[in-house]
Amino acid sequence: MSATMQPTTRPGERGVELSRRRRFLVLGICCASVLVVVMDISIVNVALPTMRRDLNASVSGLQWTVDAYTLVLASFLVLAGSTADRVGRRRIFQIGLAAFGLGSLLCALAPSIGWLIAARALQAVGGTMLNPVAMAIVATTFPDPRERARAIGVFGSVTGLSLALGPILGGALVDGFGWHSIFWINVPIVTAAIVCTALFVPESRAARTRRFDPVGQTLMILMLGSVVYAIIESHKLGWTSPIILGLLAIAVLSALGIVGYEPRRTDPLLELRLFRSVPFSSAILMALFALCAFGAFLFVTTQYLQDVRGMSALTAGLSLLPIGVLIVVLSPITGRLVGTRGPRLPLVISGTALALGGAVSIWLGPTTPLPAVLAIYLLFGIFLGTVNPPITNTAVSGMPRSMAGVATSLASAGRQTGTTLGVAIAGTIVGSALTRGGTAYTKAEHNVWWLILALGAGILILGVLSTGPWAMDTASRAAALFQDPDQPRTRQAGANSVGA
């Protein structure tokens, strides 16, 4: 065995102890792989106007182009995390890279909007095996708590940066090579990542495996899918349509089914005991709020810049450059701030910046001076640069190592669910105004900005509530429930946790 790899004796985890250099190499591979997965959430937005013209797509078709990807991610992230804990994180990571690469190839070759949506769903199947699994690999690769916090901060920063860089890179590719190129570029990156993973990333898995939960997985898909489908199609069918009402009823019944069924399983898909920690629950909710706001912002902003202001795809992407610059500058600072002073201050700053960004965006119009527009985007850059590290750190701190895949996949699911809902809600709000453009579109946008203002206020409030002494006490009590993770829960203990 090489000097850089020694068997680990950490309880509750099967893996290897790596040298410092090897650990940071693994971090780099995970960050590079997740970069393309997360970037594909935002990179597509800047190509939507071109896709609409080339493929003769409707507004709902554009929404599904984004949401087919994020909806599949949200629905299967938890399953991917727990499966990786069971069969091996590196193995699932490699399978995910291969599936993501194949989906990207099919997206690039798609001849119609229907084929593109289907290929995006396949692409997302691979993505579900990358985002939470990469986070779990990072969490288990760094055994020292301080080093792990810094590594998680870097990982969270890359996630936020990829969202902001997507429109810039997408704009350059769309203008230079057409919208197909935003998918072609993934293929060589994924191929290189597969090779590097095989060479440098060690295998790891949880000591006690978690069994597959088909009922919980089905209920989760029904709940998320019904909500998103109802929101997207409500513009065409109306909220009082029997189909829409039926979908909402299915979503409610599925949620009730999850609450009633999951605690009675020995190995539930959704470990609801984690949510007894106020910081953990707040982190999931803040992740949903943050990415819902950013998903809505990207959807309406790329349309505003190109269809209302008449910018090219590249110019529109470059207009979002202030966001990317601020993320690069602020994310490392935020990571260090979280490590020294805790997550409260960054969360207060991010929530305030998002609320202010939504408030001042209400005054945007077709003739708003470009410097004023860019100044407003600085607020969204501050928001993104300060929101991811504290949320990510809060979500995984105090969680047992054997639950790393489940805990991190829940945080990622919150992000993807937020993005999905943000695009669905924003597309429904602007709806028919998108085809009219001009003043009609900017007026419809106002409701989106009010939504973003409210989401920013929610992050601000949760950031304060989740970092106080009472919240910390709940985290300690929740952690105590997992002090002996190698012993399976009894069904009775699971049932008793419902009413606790």
C-alpha positions as CSV (number, residue, x, y, z in Angstrom):
1,M,0.0,0.0,0.0
2,S,1.3,3.5,-0.9
3,A,2.5,6.0,1.7
4,T,-0.4,8.3,0.9
5,M,-3.1,5.7,1.7
6,Q,-3.5,4.0,5.0
7,P,-6.5,2.0,6.3
8,T,-8.7,4.1,8.4
9,T,-10.0,3.1,11.8
10,R,-12.6,5.8,12.2
11,P,-15.8,4.3,13.6
12,G,-18.9,4.3,11.5
13,E,-17.0,4.7,8.2
14,R,-15.2,2.5,5.8
15,G,-12.6,4.4,3.8
16,V,-8.9,5.4,3.7
17,E,-6.8,8.0,5.4
18,L,-5.1,10.2,2.8
19,S,-2.2,12.6,2.8
20,R,-2.9,16.3,2.8
21,R,-2.0,16.6,-0.8
22,R,-4.2,13.7,-1.8
23,R,-7.1,15.0,0.2
24,F,-7.0,18.3,-1.7
25,L,-6.7,16.5,-5.0
26,V,-9.9,14.6,-4.2
27,L,-11.5,18.0,-3.3
28,G,-10.5,19.4,-6.6
29,I,-11.9,16.4,-8.6
30,C,-15.2,16.7,-6.7
31,C,-15.4,20.4,-7.2
32,A,-14.7,20.1,-10.9
33,S,-17.3,17.4,-11.4
34,V,-20.0,19.3,-9.5
35,L,-19.1,22.5,-11.3
36,V,-20.6,21.2,-14.6
37,V,-23.6,19.7,-12.9
38,V,-24.6,22.9,-11.1
39,M,-23.6,25.1,-14.0
40,D,-26.0,23.3,-16.2
41,I,-28.8,24.7,-14.0
42,S,-27.9,28.3,-14.9
43,I,-26.1,27.9,-18.2
44,V,-29.3,26.9,-20.0
45,N,-31.1,30.0,-18.9
46,V,-29.1,32.3,-21.2
47,A,-29.8,30.0,-24.1
48,L,-33.6,30.0,-23.6
49,P,-34.4,32.8,-26.0
50,T,-32.4,31.1,-28.8
51,M,-33.9,27.7,-28.0
52,R,-37.4,29.3,-28.2
53,R,-36.7,30.6,-31.7
54,D,-34.8,27.6,-33.0
55,L,-37.1,24.9,-31.6
56,N,-40.4,26.9,-31.7
57,A,-40.9,26.3,-28.0
58,S,-43.6,27.6,-25.8
59,V,-43.1,29.3,-22.4
60,S,-44.0,26.0,-20.6
61,G,-41.5,24.2,-22.9
62,L,-38.8,26.6,-21.7
63,Q,-39.8,26.1,-18.1
64,W,-39.6,22.3,-18.5
65,T,-36.2,22.6,-20.2
66,V,-34.9,23.9,-16.9
67,D,-37.3,22.1,-14.5
68,A,-37.0,18.6,-16.0
69,Y,-33.3,18.8,-14.9
70,T,-33.8,20.3,-11.4
71,L,-37.0,18.3,-10.7
72,V,-35.2,15.0,-11.3
73,L,-32.2,16.2,-9.2
74,A,-34.5,17.1,-6.3
75,S,-36.5,13.8,-6.5
76,F,-33.6,11.4,-6.5
77,L,-30.8,13.2,-4.6
78,V,-31.7,11.5,-1.3
79,L,-31.8,8.1,-2.9
80,A,-28.4,8.7,-4.6
81,G,-26.9,9.7,-1.3
82,S,-28.1,6.7,0.6
83,T,-27.3,4.3,-2.2
84,A,-23.7,5.7,-2.3
85,D,-23.4,5.1,1.4
86,R,-24.4,1.5,0.8
87,V,-22.6,0.4,-2.4
88,G,-19.7,2.8,-2.5
89,R,-19.4,6.5,-3.1
90,R,-16.7,6.4,-5.7
91,R,-18.7,3.7,-7.7
92,I,-21.9,5.8,-7.7
93,F,-19.9,8.9,-8.5
94,Q,-18.4,7.3,-11.6
95,I,-21.8,5.9,-12.8
96,G,-23.2,9.4,-12.3
97,L,-20.4,11.0,-14.4
98,A,-21.1,8.5,-17.2
99,A,-24.9,9.1,-17.2
100,F,-24.4,12.9,-17.1
101,G,-22.0,12.7,-20.0
102,L,-24.5,10.6,-22.1
103,G,-27.3,12.9,-21.2
104,S,-25.3,16.0,-22.3
105,L,-24.5,14.3,-25.6
106,L,-28.2,13.6,-26.3
107,C,-29.1,17.2,-25.3
108,A,-26.6,18.5,-27.9
109,L,-28.2,16.3,-30.6
110,A,-31.8,17.0,-29.6
111,P,-33.9,17.9,-32.7
112,S,-37.0,19.3,-30.8
113,I,-38.0,20.7,-27.5
114,G,-39.6,17.4,-26.5
115,W,-36.4,15.4,-27.1
116,L,-34.4,18.1,-25.3
117,I,-36.5,17.9,-22.2
118,A,-36.2,14.1,-22.2
119,A,-32.4,14.3,-22.6
120,R,-32.3,16.9,-19.8
121,A,-34.1,14.4,-17.5
122,L,-31.5,11.7,-18.3
123,Q,-28.7,14.2,-17.8
124,A,-30.2,15.0,-14.3
125,V,-30.2,11.3,-13.4
126,G,-26.5,11.4,-13.6
127,G,-26.4,14.6,-11.8
128,T,-28.2,13.1,-8.8
129,M,-25.3,10.8,-8.3
130,L,-22.7,13.6,-8.3
131,N,-23.8,16.5,-6.2
132,P,-24.6,14.9,-2.8
133,V,-22.1,12.0,-3.3
134,A,-19.3,14.5,-4.0
135,M,-20.2,16.4,-0.8
136,A,-20.2,13.1,1.1
137,I,-16.8,12.2,-0.4
138,V,-15.4,15.6,0.7
139,A,-16.9,15.3,4.2
140,T,-15.4,11.8,4.8
141,T,-12.0,12.7,3.2
142,F,-11.3,15.4,5.7
143,P,-11.4,13.9,9.2
144,D,-10.2,17.1,11.0
145,P,-13.2,19.3,11.8
146,R,-11.5,22.6,11.0
147,E,-10.0,21.3,7.8
148,R,-13.4,19.8,6.9
149,A,-15.1,23.1,7.5
150,R,-12.7,24.8,5.1
151,A,-13.1,22.1,2.5
152,I,-16.9,22.3,2.7
153,G,-16.6,26.1,2.4
154,V,-14.6,25.7,-0.8
155,F,-17.1,23.1,-2.1
156,G,-20.0,25.4,-1.3
157,S,-18.2,28.3,-3.0
158,V,-17.7,26.3,-6.2
159,T,-21.4,25.5,-6.2
160,G,-22.4,29.1,-5.9
161,L,-19.8,30.2,-8.4
162,S,-20.9,27.7,-11.0
163,L,-24.5,29.1,-10.8
164,A,-23.2,32.6,-11.5
165,L,-20.7,31.6,-14.2
166,G,-23.2,29.6,-16.1
167,P,-24.9,32.5,-17.9
168,I,-21.5,34.1,-18.8
169,L,-20.0,30.9,-20.3
170,G,-23.4,30.0,-21.8
171,G,-23.6,33.4,-23.5
172,A,-20.2,33.1,-25.0
173,L,-20.9,29.6,-26.3
174,V,-24.4,30.4,-27.7
175,D,-23.1,33.5,-29.6
176,G,-20.0,31.7,-30.8
177,F,-21.2,28.2,-31.5
178,G,-25.0,27.9,-31.0
179,W,-27.0,26.6,-28.1
180,H,-26.0,23.0,-28.7
181,S,-22.4,23.9,-27.6
182,I,-23.5,24.4,-23.9
183,F,-24.0,20.6,-23.8
184,W,-21.1,19.6,-26.0
185,I,-18.6,21.2,-23.6
186,N,-19.6,18.8,-20.8
187,V,-18.5,15.7,-22.6
188,P,-14.7,16.1,-22.4
189,I,-14.9,17.5,-18.9
190,V,-16.9,14.5,-17.7
191,T,-14.5,12.1,-19.5
192,A,-11.5,13.6,-17.7
193,A,-13.3,13.4,-14.4
194,I,-14.1,9.7,-14.8
195,V,-10.4,9.0,-15.4
196,C,-9.2,11.1,-12.4
197,T,-11.8,9.6,-10.1
198,A,-10.6,6.1,-10.9
199,L,-7.0,7.1,-10.3
200,F,-7.2,9.3,-7.2
201,V,-10.5,9.0,-5.3
202,P,-10.6,6.2,-2.7
203,E,-13.7,4.2,-2.2
204,S,-15.7,4.8,1.0
205,R,-19.1,3.7,2.4
206,A,-21.1,3.8,5.6
207,A,-20.4,1.0,8.0
208,R,-24.1,0.2,8.3
209,T,-25.9,0.2,5.0
210,R,-29.4,1.6,4.5
211,R,-32.0,-0.4,2.7
212,F,-33.8,0.8,-0.4
213,D,-37.1,2.6,0.4
214,P,-39.3,2.3,-2.7
215,V,-42.5,3.7,-1.0
216,G,-40.7,6.7,0.3
217,Q,-39.0,7.4,-3.1
218,T,-42.4,7.1,-4.9
219,L,-44.1,9.5,-2.4
220,M,-41.3,12.0,-2.8
221,I,-41.5,11.9,-6.6
222,L,-45.3,12.3,-6.5
223,M,-45.1,15.2,-4.1
224,L,-42.5,17.2,-6.0
225,G,-43.7,16.3,-9.4
226,S,-47.3,17.2,-8.7
227,V,-46.4,20.6,-7.3
228,V,-44.1,21.6,-10.1
229,Y,-46.5,20.3,-12.8
230,A,-49.4,22.1,-11.3
231,I,-47.5,25.4,-11.1
232,I,-46.2,25.3,-14.7
233,E,-49.5,24.2,-16.2
234,S,-51.7,26.5,-14.1
235,H,-51.2,29.4,-16.5
236,K,-52.8,27.4,-19.3
237,L,-55.3,25.3,-17.4
238,G,-56.2,27.7,-14.5
239,W,-55.9,27.0,-10.8
240,T,-59.5,25.8,-10.6
241,S,-59.0,23.2,-13.2
242,P,-59.8,19.6,-12.0
243,I,-56.4,18.5,-13.2
244,I,-54.5,21.2,-11.2
245,L,-56.7,20.6,-8.1
246,G,-56.1,16.9,-8.4
247,L,-52.3,17.4,-8.7
248,L,-52.3,19.6,-5.6
249,A,-54.3,16.9,-3.7
250,I,-51.8,14.3,-4.7
251,A,-49.0,16.5,-3.4
252,V,-50.7,17.0,-0.1
253,L,-51.5,13.3,0.3
254,S,-47.9,12.4,-0.6
255,A,-46.5,14.7,2.0
256,L,-48.8,13.2,4.6
257,G,-47.8,9.8,3.5
258,I,-44.1,10.7,4.0
259,V,-44.7,12.0,7.5
260,G,-46.8,9.0,8.4
261,Y,-44.8,6.2,6.7
262,E,-41.1,7.2,6.9
263,P,-40.6,7.3,10.7
264,R,-41.9,3.7,10.9
265,R,-39.1,2.3,8.6
266,T,-35.9,1.0,10.0
267,D,-34.0,2.8,7.2
268,P,-36.2,5.6,5.9
269,L,-35.3,7.4,2.7
270,L,-36.0,10.7,4.6
271,E,-34.5,10.5,8.0
272,L,-37.0,12.8,9.7
273,R,-35.2,12.8,13.0
274,L,-32.6,15.1,11.4
275,F,-35.3,17.8,11.2
276,R,-35.6,17.9,15.0
277,S,-32.4,20.0,14.8
278,V,-33.5,23.6,14.2
279,P,-30.2,24.6,12.6
280,F,-30.5,21.6,10.2
281,S,-34.1,22.3,9.3
282,S,-33.5,26.0,8.9
283,A,-30.5,25.2,6.6
284,I,-32.7,23.1,4.4
285,L,-35.4,25.8,4.3
286,M,-32.9,28.6,3.6
287,A,-31.3,26.5,0.8
288,L,-34.8,26.2,-0.7
289,F,-35.5,30.0,-0.3
290,A,-32.1,31.0,-1.7
291,L,-32.2,28.9,-4.8
292,C,-35.9,29.6,-5.4
293,A,-34.9,33.3,-5.5
294,F,-31.9,32.7,-7.7
295,G,-33.8,30.4,-10.1
296,A,-36.5,33.0,-10.5
297,F,-34.0,35.8,-10.9
298,L,-32.1,34.0,-13.6
299,F,-35.2,33.0,-15.5
300,V,-36.6,36.5,-15.7
301,T,-33.3,38.3,-16.0
302,T,-32.0,36.5,-19.1
303,Q,-35.3,37.2,-20.8
304,Y,-35.2,40.8,-19.7
305,L,-31.7,41.4,-20.9
306,Q,-32.2,39.7,-24.3
307,D,-35.9,40.2,-25.2
308,V,-36.6,43.5,-23.5
309,R,-33.2,45.3,-23.8
310,G,-32.2,43.5,-27.1
311,M,-28.8,42.3,-25.9
312,S,-27.0,39.3,-27.4
313,A,-26.6,36.2,-25.4
314,L,-22.9,37.0,-24.7
315,T,-23.6,40.6,-23.6
316,A,-26.4,39.3,-21.4
317,G,-24.1,36.8,-19.8
318,L,-21.4,39.5,-19.3
319,S,-24.0,41.7,-17.6
320,L,-24.1,39.0,-14.9
321,L,-20.4,39.2,-14.4
322,P,-20.6,41.3,-11.3
323,I,-22.4,38.4,-9.6
324,G,-19.6,35.9,-10.5
325,V,-16.9,38.4,-9.4
326,L,-18.5,38.9,-6.0
327,I,-18.9,35.2,-5.4
328,V,-15.2,34.6,-6.1
329,V,-14.2,37.4,-3.7
330,L,-16.8,36.9,-1.0
331,S,-17.1,33.1,-0.8
332,P,-13.6,32.4,0.7
333,I,-14.1,35.3,3.1
334,T,-17.5,34.0,4.1
335,G,-16.0,30.5,4.7
336,R,-13.4,31.8,7.0
337,L,-16.0,34.0,8.8
338,V,-18.2,31.0,9.3
339,G,-15.3,29.1,10.8
340,T,-14.3,31.9,13.3
341,R,-17.6,33.6,14.1
342,G,-20.3,31.2,13.1
343,P,-23.0,31.4,10.3
344,R,-25.3,34.2,11.7
345,L,-23.6,37.3,10.2
346,P,-23.2,35.9,6.7
347,L,-26.8,34.7,6.7
348,V,-28.0,38.2,7.9
349,I,-25.9,39.8,5.1
350,S,-27.2,37.4,2.4
351,G,-30.8,37.7,3.4
352,T,-30.6,41.5,3.6
353,A,-28.9,41.8,0.2
354,L,-31.4,39.5,-1.5
355,A,-34.4,41.4,0.0
356,L,-32.8,44.7,-1.2
357,G,-32.1,43.3,-4.6
358,G,-35.7,42.3,-5.0
359,A,-37.0,45.6,-3.8
360,V,-34.9,47.8,-6.1
361,S,-35.5,45.5,-9.1
362,I,-39.1,46.6,-9.0
363,W,-38.0,49.8,-10.7
364,L,-36.2,48.1,-13.6
365,G,-37.6,49.0,-17.1
366,P,-36.6,48.8,-20.8
367,T,-34.8,52.1,-20.5
368,T,-33.2,51.8,-17.1
369,P,-29.5,52.9,-17.5
370,L,-27.2,49.9,-17.7
371,P,-24.9,51.1,-14.8
372,A,-28.0,51.1,-12.6
373,V,-28.9,47.5,-13.7
374,L,-25.4,46.3,-13.0
375,A,-25.4,48.0,-9.6
376,I,-28.6,46.1,-8.7
377,Y,-26.9,42.8,-9.8
378,L,-24.2,43.6,-7.2
379,L,-26.7,43.0,-4.5
380,F,-27.5,39.5,-5.9
381,G,-23.7,38.9,-6.0
382,I,-23.4,39.7,-2.4
383,F,-26.3,37.4,-1.6
384,L,-24.8,34.5,-3.5
385,G,-21.3,35.1,-2.2
386,T,-22.4,34.9,1.4
387,V,-25.3,32.4,1.4
388,N,-23.8,29.0,0.4
389,P,-20.9,28.4,2.9
390,P,-23.1,29.0,6.1
391,I,-26.0,27.0,4.8
392,T,-23.7,24.1,3.7
393,N,-21.8,24.1,7.0
394,T,-24.9,24.3,9.1
395,A,-26.6,21.4,7.2
396,V,-23.7,18.9,7.9
397,S,-22.4,20.2,11.2
398,G,-23.1,17.8,14.0
399,M,-24.4,15.0,11.7
400,P,-22.9,11.5,12.3
401,R,-20.4,10.5,9.6
402,S,-22.4,7.4,8.7
403,M,-25.3,9.8,7.8
404,A,-23.1,12.0,5.6
405,G,-24.7,10.9,2.3
406,V,-28.3,11.4,3.6
407,A,-27.6,14.7,5.4
408,T,-25.8,16.3,2.4
409,S,-28.3,15.0,-0.1
410,L,-31.1,16.6,1.8
411,A,-29.3,19.9,1.7
412,S,-28.8,19.5,-2.0
413,A,-32.4,18.4,-2.5
414,G,-33.5,21.7,-0.8
415,R,-31.4,23.6,-3.3
416,Q,-32.7,21.8,-6.4
417,T,-36.3,22.0,-5.2
418,G,-35.8,25.7,-4.7
419,T,-34.5,26.2,-8.2
420,T,-37.3,24.1,-9.7
421,L,-40.0,26.1,-7.9
422,G,-38.3,29.4,-8.7
423,V,-38.3,28.7,-12.4
424,A,-41.8,27.3,-12.3
425,I,-43.2,30.2,-10.3
426,A,-41.4,32.9,-12.3
427,G,-42.4,31.4,-15.7
428,T,-46.0,31.2,-14.5
429,I,-46.0,34.8,-13.3
430,V,-44.5,36.3,-16.5
431,G,-46.4,33.8,-18.7
432,S,-47.9,35.4,-21.8
433,A,-46.1,38.6,-21.2
434,L,-42.9,36.8,-22.3
435,T,-44.0,36.7,-25.9
436,R,-45.2,40.4,-25.9
437,G,-41.9,41.7,-24.4
438,G,-41.2,45.3,-23.6
439,T,-43.3,47.1,-21.0
440,A,-45.7,44.2,-20.6
441,Y,-42.9,41.9,-19.6
442,T,-41.3,44.3,-17.1
443,K,-44.7,44.9,-15.4
444,A,-45.2,41.1,-15.1
445,E,-41.7,40.9,-13.6
446,H,-42.7,43.1,-10.7
447,N,-44.5,40.2,-9.0
448,V,-41.3,38.1,-9.3
449,W,-39.3,40.8,-7.5
450,W,-41.8,41.0,-4.7
451,L,-41.4,37.2,-4.3
452,I,-37.7,37.5,-4.2
453,L,-37.9,40.3,-1.5
454,A,-40.1,38.0,0.6
455,L,-37.6,35.1,0.2
456,G,-34.7,37.4,1.3
457,A,-36.7,38.4,4.4
458,G,-37.3,34.7,5.2
459,I,-33.5,33.9,5.0
460,L,-32.8,36.9,7.3
461,I,-35.3,35.7,9.9
462,L,-34.2,32.1,9.8
463,G,-30.6,33.1,9.9
464,V,-31.2,34.8,13.2
465,L,-33.5,32.2,14.7
466,S,-31.4,29.2,13.8
467,T,-28.2,30.5,15.4
468,G,-29.4,31.3,18.9
469,P,-28.9,29.2,22.1
470,W,-32.3,27.5,21.8
471,A,-31.6,26.4,18.3
472,M,-28.2,25.0,19.4
473,D,-29.9,23.0,22.1
474,T,-32.2,21.4,19.6
475,A,-29.1,20.5,17.5
476,S,-27.5,18.8,20.5
477,R,-30.6,16.8,21.3
478,A,-31.0,15.7,17.7
479,A,-27.3,14.6,17.5
480,A,-27.8,12.5,20.6
481,L,-30.3,10.4,18.7
482,F,-27.5,9.2,16.4
483,Q,-24.8,8.6,19.0
484,D,-24.9,4.9,18.2
485,P,-25.5,4.9,14.4
486,D,-24.3,1.3,14.0
487,Q,-27.3,0.0,15.8
488,P,-30.5,-0.1,13.7
489,R,-33.5,1.6,15.0
490,T,-36.5,-0.5,16.0
491,R,-39.8,0.2,14.3
492,Q,-41.2,1.2,17.7
493,A,-38.5,3.8,18.3
494,G,-39.2,5.1,14.8
495,A,-42.9,5.3,15.4
496,N,-42.4,7.1,18.7
497,S,-40.3,9.8,17.1
498,V,-43.4,11.0,15.2
499,G,-45.0,12.6,18.1
500,A,-41.8,13.6,20.0
